[in-house]
């Protein structure tokens, strides 16, 4: 073999070795990225697991406070219902709408007087209106023209 061929063969081996090293470095970089991601995820998991009980207890405390407030509001609403019974509420509502009111003797006599006064007014108005109606001249009635019967077309036969 000549010197040139030995040199080119050596260059080829060097290039192959260099390509192998680059490929190995690429593989190791990927492996390193995987390891780094694993470590970061593991750290985040440990941190979250340490904070989870604290977060849970904070949520329980907040829930207790809200429950206390809700029970207090519910107690206020229940106390309002206890002071006034439903029957009392219904009777107040009926009274404000005018239902369930029993008429007294005074109410009935007052209504009778109003009815008598209205009847007298209607009678006087109807008497005053009768002469005016009788003396009013009657308008002559229009004579209606008789309706014409529809004209029937004679049927023609084709022969």
Legacy VTK file of the C-alpha trace (Angstrom):
# vtk DataFile Version 3.0
C-alpha trace
ASCII
DATASET POLYDATA
POINTS 159 float
0.000 0.000 0.000
1.142 3.428 -0.723
1.519 6.281 1.639
-1.435 8.107 0.141
-3.726 5.161 0.473
-2.581 4.609 4.074
-3.272 8.288 4.792
-6.732 8.222 3.221
-7.480 5.011 5.082
-6.398 6.698 8.307
-8.525 9.755 7.470
-11.513 7.488 6.868
-10.956 5.758 10.222
-10.678 9.150 11.942
-13.871 10.379 10.287
-15.641 7.171 11.300
-14.392 7.495 14.851
-15.460 11.159 14.901
-18.936 10.280 13.555
-19.208 7.554 16.182
-18.276 10.017 18.907
-20.859 12.543 17.621
-23.548 9.858 17.556
-22.569 8.738 21.062
-22.654 12.352 22.291
-26.115 12.813 20.767
-27.278 9.658 22.538
-25.789 10.816 25.840
-27.382 14.285 25.463
-30.804 12.691 25.019
-30.174 10.435 27.988
-29.076 13.454 30.033
-32.250 15.371 29.053
-34.375 12.432 30.159
-32.498 12.246 33.486
-32.862 15.977 34.053
-36.617 15.894 33.307
-36.994 12.941 35.670
-35.140 14.758 38.453
-37.224 17.932 38.012
-40.468 15.960 37.991
-39.382 14.041 41.089
-38.553 17.298 42.902
-41.911 18.825 41.919
-43.699 15.698 43.152
-41.907 15.800 46.493
-42.679 19.499 46.872
-46.340 18.962 46.011
-46.663 16.032 48.389
-45.218 18.185 51.187
-47.625 21.060 50.377
-50.696 18.859 49.864
-51.467 18.325 53.563
-51.031 22.058 54.198
-53.337 22.928 51.299
-55.869 20.340 52.468
-55.940 21.707 56.015
-56.348 25.255 54.676
-59.327 24.128 52.595
-60.876 22.337 55.585
-60.492 25.468 57.737
-62.088 27.645 55.058
-64.926 25.117 54.725
-65.531 25.238 58.480
-65.724 29.027 58.430
-68.168 29.009 55.510
-70.294 26.340 57.180
-70.492 28.443 60.343
-71.545 31.496 58.363
-74.155 29.495 56.443
-75.588 28.021 59.637
-75.810 31.499 61.163
-77.709 32.817 58.140
-79.956 29.758 58.152
-80.608 30.277 61.868
-81.650 33.868 61.219
-84.068 32.755 58.524
-85.442 30.019 60.792
-85.959 32.501 63.632
-87.939 34.774 61.337
-90.201 31.846 60.474
-90.674 31.018 64.140
-91.797 34.504 65.145
-94.568 34.594 62.542
-96.369 31.387 61.748
-97.440 30.510 58.242
-101.097 30.869 59.209
-100.462 34.411 60.397
-98.642 35.229 57.167
-101.523 33.851 55.097
-104.125 35.782 57.079
-102.103 39.010 56.677
-101.829 38.416 52.948
-105.555 37.689 52.629
-106.418 40.802 54.619
-104.168 42.975 52.445
-105.862 41.586 49.323
-109.353 41.946 50.807
-110.141 38.244 51.033
-111.720 36.667 54.054
-113.263 39.907 55.301
-116.658 39.242 56.845
-119.091 42.035 56.221
-120.558 43.707 59.269
-124.110 45.073 59.547
-122.750 48.601 59.004
-121.032 47.514 55.786
-124.222 45.919 54.481
-126.407 48.944 55.298
-123.888 51.296 53.658
-123.905 49.151 50.499
-127.721 49.058 50.455
-127.884 52.867 50.635
-125.418 53.171 47.739
-127.420 50.638 45.728
-130.685 52.543 46.341
-129.077 55.833 45.299
-127.704 54.270 42.115
-131.074 52.707 41.283
-132.812 56.107 41.617
-130.256 57.721 39.320
-130.667 54.993 36.698
-134.475 55.344 36.842
-134.340 59.135 36.459
-131.913 58.854 33.539
-134.006 56.231 31.783
-137.194 58.376 32.164
-135.414 61.422 30.751
-134.107 59.422 27.803
-137.508 57.914 26.749
-139.234 61.146 25.524
-136.140 62.115 23.568
-136.176 58.788 21.793
-139.913 58.990 20.989
-139.752 62.535 19.536
-136.697 61.901 17.421
-137.663 61.841 13.711
-137.320 58.497 12.108
-135.034 58.238 9.121
-136.699 56.814 6.043
-135.704 53.252 5.425
-133.720 52.610 2.271
-135.329 50.286 -0.166
-133.086 47.493 -1.157
-132.823 46.555 -4.783
-133.669 42.922 -5.434
-130.742 40.714 -6.159
-130.351 39.457 -9.663
-130.064 35.773 -10.200
-126.764 34.642 -11.706
-126.812 34.006 -15.440
-126.289 30.384 -16.397
-124.336 29.621 -19.544
-125.937 27.230 -21.959
-123.943 24.115 -22.597
-122.966 23.714 -26.244
-122.575 20.325 -27.809
-119.949 19.693 -30.419
-121.356 17.725 -33.325
LINES 1 160
159 0 1 2 3 4 5 6 7 8 9 10 11 12 13 14 15 16 17 18 19 20 21 22 23 24 25 26 27 28 29 30 31 32 33 34 35 36 37 38 39 40 41 42 43 44 45 46 47 48 49 50 51 52 53 54 55 56 57 58 59 60 61 62 63 64 65 66 67 68 69 70 71 72 73 74 75 76 77 78 79 80 81 82 83 84 85 86 87 88 89 90 91 92 93 94 95 96 97 98 99 100 101 102 103 104 105 106 107 108 109 110 111 112 113 114 115 116 117 118 119 120 121 122 123 124 125 126 127 128 129 130 131 132 133 134 135 136 137 138 139 140 141 142 143 144 145 146 147 148 149 150 151 152 153 154 155 156 157 158
